Amino acid sequence: MIIKNHIPNFFTCLNLAVGCLAIIAIFEGELDKILYYILIAGILDFADGFFARILNATSPIGKDLDSLADMVTFGVVPSLLMFVLIKEYSTSTLVPYVAILIAVFSGLRLAKFNNDDRQTDTFYGLPTPANALFIGSLPLLISSDLPMSWLENELVLIMLVIAVSILLVVDIKLLALKFKNFALRGNEFRYLLIGVSIALLLIFGIISIPLIIVFYVILSISANIFSKI
């Protein structure tokens, strides 16, 4: 047994475990912890890909395991979280189930990614980790001192579910932070995304994450218009 070949899968399994912990936290009503679980899972998801590349330890099993872990952490978790949020502000027993769309479209997004040769240095559709971060930040926004009472609205939350579900599978190129080189030319929008994200995090802290995700989508569309990605 070559140990290095199992290192990426180790991080993938940790990602899956963190996703399960996030689901437990949702069941226990600890919604303010979900974003932190998703952040940790995102780091682990990056680590498995990073070590797979530098150790040349990619495998069909690792690819499938990564998608399964991502489906739980970045698909099921935000879907359950949104279900709980809508249920809290809805008078209907059926309406909250619209949140299942997030899990369904996350599954479609992951399957599409695994079978789309175009997504080597760019993305087509919103990446599931980005969507999970956006949804995971909602409880913190609602409980913050910011004027976010409009989020405590059934219709707004339903519209968010529909919007992110469409963004997950829409065939529009979005920026990926995969640099072929580090020159400014050709990477202008990537550096802008990094710079603005750092500035927002320094100013507003972790609750700036949804704003960063929205900025990311708008910037990617702008990059498409100027043919930079």
Protein Blocks (a to p, Z undefined) as FASTA:
>chain_A
ZZklmmmmmmmmmmmmmmmmmmmmmmnopamlmmmmmmmmmmmmmmmmmmmmmnopacfk
lmmmmmmmmmmmmmmmmmmmmmmmmmmmpcbfklmmmmmmmmmmmmmmmmmmmmmmklmm
bcedjafklmmmmmmmmmmmmmmmbdcklmmcfklmmmmmmmmmmmmmoccdcdddddfb
fcfghplmmmmmmmmmmmmmmmnommlmmmmmmmmmmmmmmmmmnopZZ
